[in-house]
Amino acid sequence: MSQINQEIDSSEADFESLWERLSAAQKRYVVARQDHGHKKDAAEAVDLSPQTVYGWPGYVEVAADRLLDNTKETIQAGLQSAAGKAMVELKQRLLEADDERTALKAVKYVIDQLEGKPTQKQEVDMQGEVEVESDSLDDAMDQLAQAAEEFEG
């Protein structure tokens, strides 16, 4: 079978059939390719000459791409499963929450994470004091919000 036919076949082949076609050295390279952005770096990581790797048929690189795709899909499936479990746990904790503001902040955080928004941290250096005299968390939060508004204004 010519290399052209191998290329065409490899585009439709699943990872397992590609993996079976690889030599031991090619398998080591395919695994190393997951951690290296360049063929040369992956080749050197498994003590192969970059020229050797560049001379291999294209299905070796297709196998490396498929392995990476399989890894990503496995990670995504795991994250989706974990997210589902986390949502159940969050719902339970929200139902049990005594503080509505904290519960709302938690919900907003989860929604932001699901939408892919990064967590934004702000650091402000300032000197000053805010005295809070309160017996409840709501009153303390209100006083803190007022002090923040005065500081910003």
N, C-alpha and C positions, 0 to 999 in steps of 0.2 A: 504494500500500500504506500503510495507516495505521501510526502509531507503535506501537500495541499489537501489530500483526502483526509489525513489525520486532523488537520485544522478544522475542516468542515464537520467531521465526526465529533471532535472535542467540543464544538460549540453547542451540540445537542446532548452530549453525554452527561450523566450525572457524576457527582464527585467520586462516588465509590468506584465506578468503572474507570475513571481517570486515574485514581489512586492505584488501582491494580496494575496499570500500565507503567507506572513509575519504577525506576531502579531504586535501590536503597539510598544512593547518593542524591537522587532527585527528590526522594521523600524528605531527607534531611533538609535539603534546600527549601522545599515547599513549606515546611514547618518554620524554618528560620525566616522565610520571607514575610511571615506575619509580624515580625518585630523590626523589620528593616524597610525603609522607604525605597531603597535602591537595590537592584539586582546584585551589583558589585559588593555591597555591604553584607547582604545575605550570604553570598557565595563565600566570602572571606570568613564569615562567622562559623561556617561548617567546613573550613579548610579546603575549599574548592577554588580553582582558578576562575576568575570572572569570565575569561575567554571560554572556558568549558560551559558555563551557564548560558552565555550568549549564543553558543552553538546548539543548544538543545532545541527540540521542536517546540512549537508554540503551546502545545497542550500542557506542558509543564507549568507555564505561567497561568494558563487557564485553571489548572488544579489549585494553584496558590490563591487565585482570586476566589474560586469556589469555596476553599477552606475558610477564607476570611468572611465570605458571605454567610457560610454556615455558622461561624462563630458569632457574628453579629445577630443572626436570627435567634440563636440560642440565648444570647444575652437579653435580647428584646423580649423573648417569651418569659424568661425568668423575671424580668422587671415588671412585665404586665401581671404576672401571677402575684408578685410581691405587692404591686400597687393595689390589686384587688383586695388582698388581705389587709393592707394598710387602711384602705377606705372603710372596711368593715370595722376595724379597730377604732379608727377616727370617729366614725358615726357613733359607736358605743360610748366613747369618751366624751363626745360632744353632748350626748344625751345626759351624761352624768355630771357635766361641768357646772360648777357653781357660779363662774364668772363669765358672763356673756361676751365681754370684750375679748377675753383670751380665746374663747371658742371661735369668735368671728375672725380673729387674727390667724388662728390655725387653719380655718377653712380657706381664707385668702391665700395663705402660704401654699396649701395643697393645690389650689387652682392654678396659682402662678407656676408651680413646679410642673404640673401636667401640661401647661401651655408652653413650657420651655423657657420661661422667664428666669433670668439669673437672680440669685439672691443678692440684693444690693446692701452693702454695708456702708454706713456713713460714720466717719470719725470726726468729732469736733473737739478741738481743744479750747476749753474756756475755764475761767475761774468764776466761782460764784456758788451760791447755795440756794436751795429751794427748801424752805421749811414746810413740812407737811404735817398737819395736825389733824388726824382723822382716825376714826375707829373702823372704817370700812374701806375696802379696796376701791369701790366706785368713787367715793369721795376723794381718795388719794389720787386716783387717776385723773379726776376732774381738776384738782388743784395743780397737778403736774402739767396738764394740758394748758391751763391758764398761764402758768409760768412760762411755758414754751412759746405761747402766743405773744406774751409781753417781751420775751427775749428777741423773737423774730421781728416784732413791730418796732 
